[in-house]
Structures are given as structure tokens and as C-alpha cells.
Amino acid sequence: MRSVAYNPPARLGRSWSARYGRIQRNGQMPEMRRNPAKAKLAAGGVVTAIGGVYTAQMADFIGTTGVEGVWLEAEHGPLDFADIEDITRACDLWGMASIVRVGRAEANTIYRTLDCGAQGIVVPHINTREEAELVVDSAKYAPLGSRGMFGTRQGYGVGDYLEHANNETFVCVLIEDIVAVENLDDILKVDNIDVFLVAPSDLAQSMGHLGDVEHPDVQAVIDRSIQRIVDAGRMPGHVGRTASIASYIQKGVRFFNANLNEWVTNGAAIYADEVKKGIGG
């Protein structure tokens, strides 16, 4: 996975420190929180971000499982910006990465989400190199991008926030339309994207196989896309379903979006089987 060192202009760093970096605890300046998802991916590990979390209390519960991240759904789900602040704060307490799927590739939506405290963003329907470049430009400060300068919850009290913000901000784009697959080689040329996640449902729809993600043609496109991402030296992502996760790890996938619904359903099925055993069913 490519990475670019970030050394902010001294003028920029001093300005930030003057405005937001004055608070000290026990004589020491607070350090910026590390992004556990980025750290584990950089170390070659597998990261799971669990979806279906809509409250801070749910994030607290998920924190007990030891999962690396929480996928907050702001494209299809009910979350708004006020929700993001509280849920990401709960993620911080448990050492989980807070990763928000925004509704579209729009600059203000992206950097406002990060300002609310998210440690990462997922942007849907990235179909061209230009759209991927917009995502990076909106999520990263200069010199990598032009993210809007304002106070951000992850930076309060952190005097050297700007020296670390780019490196700790997780960026994922979704390859979920057949046109994105056709343009994938160009999209993969865009630096400072951590994960290119091949998403099956919309991809199947765009291929004329509505609701049939297991169609052989869809599965073939998914597998070829993942291999192209790996061959380009980039990081592929995919949906983390229990039945297939091991096979996708073997294909080179290291980032998964799992769903709480499947975890609950699988657990309920195991429980029901045990009840049947107990009553002799």
C-alpha cells in the first residue's frame, strides 16, 4: 500500500497550534489518536469494520468484541452529523476506528464528516479517476489535498494535529458499478486511497443481475477486480460474510465490511440449535 509522508508548512502548523493546541494535561500536550484500522493494515493484518451500528450505546457494545472498526452508515442509514459526533466518540473510547460511508463524492460532506470526529470515510459509486481525486482532495490537507480548515474533534488540544492528520485519516472508495470496473486501472493510479472496496450488490445491478450477487458473471468480475487491485500494489476490500471471508483473505483482501445483522442471525441460529438439542428435537 502506497503512503506519502506529510510535512505541513510551518506557517500552517503554528496557526493550528495557536488556535486549537493550547490545552495541556499534566504538563504534556495530548497526542492525536492513532487510527487502528490504518495501523493494522500497514502491519499486514486483516481489518473488519462492522456495520449496522446506529447509536453510541451500540458502539459501546460492539467495542467488547475486539473488532477493529465500526462502519457508520450515512448513505443508506438514518445517521446525521449530530449522530456521528457521539458514535465516533464511543469508538474512540474502545480503540475502534470510526469509518463513515457518506452519501456521495461531495467535498463538504466528506470534510464535514471528518470534522465531526470520524477517523475515516467510505465514498460510494466512484466511477472515474477524477471522482477518486476529488475524494482525496476533500479528505486530505495540503499538500495532498485541500480539505477545509476548521476545528475538528480529533484535533482539539492536539498541537501537532496537522502533522499527523493526513496519515491517520482512512480513505476508502467503492468500486460498485461496471463502469468503475472498466475504469479501474485509471482509478488505481490515484494515491492516498487506503482501500478500493469491490461492493457486490450495486455491481450486480449495474450488470443486469438485480439481486443476484452470486451470479457467475458477477462473481467473475469481482474476482478479476480484486486481482487487478492486488496486481497494482493497492489494497482491496470486500463484504465480510462468514461463509466466504477466508477465501477472500486468500485472494488478498485485508479490509472487510461485515454486518451486525449476519452476526446476530448466525448467533440466533446457533442458540436455536442448542435449544432443539436440549428438548430432544
C-alpha positions, 0 to 999 in steps of 0.5 A: 500500500502506497503512503506519502509522508506529510510535512505541513508548512510551518506557517500552517502548523503554528496557526493550528497550534495557536488556535486549537493546541493550547490545552495541556494535561499534566504538563504534556500536550495530548497526542492525536489518536492513532487510527487502528484500522490504518495501523493494522493494515500497514502491519499486514493484518486483516481489518473488519469494520462492522456495520449496522451500528446506529447509536453510541450505546451500540458502539459501546457494545460492539467495542467488547468484541475486539473488532477493529472498526465500526462502519457508520452508515450515512448513505443508506442509514438514518445517521446525521452529523449530530449522530456521528459526533457521539458514535465516533466518540464511543469508538474512540473510547474502545480503540475502534476506528470510526469509518463513515460511508457518506452519501456521495463524492461531495467535498463538504460532506466528506470534510464535514464528516471528518470534522465531526470526529470520524477517523475515516470515510467510505465514498460510494459509486466512484466511477472515474479517476477524477471522482477518486481525486476529488475524494482525496482532495476533500479528505486530505490537507495540503499538500495532498489535498485541500480539505477545509480548515476548521476545528475538528474533534480529533484535533482539539488540544492536539498541537501537532494535529496537522502533522499527523492528520493526513496519515491517520485519516482512512480513505476508502472508495467503492468500486460498485458499478461496471463502469468503475470496473472498466475504469479501474486501472485509471482509478488505481493510479490515484494515491492516498486511497487506503482501500478500493472496496469491490461492493457486490450488490450495486455491481450486480445491478449495474450488470443486469443481475438485480439481486443476484450477487452470486451470479457467475458473471458477477462473481467473475468480475469481482474476482478479476477486480480484486486481482487487478487491485492486488496486481497494482500494489493497492489494497482491496476490500470486500463484504465480510460474510462468514461463509466466504471471508477466508477465501477472500483473505486468500485472494488478498483482501485485508479490509472487510465490511461485515454486518451486525445483522449476519452476526446476530442471525448466525448467533440466533441460529446457533442458540436455536440449535442448542435449544432443539438439542436440549428438548430432544428435537 
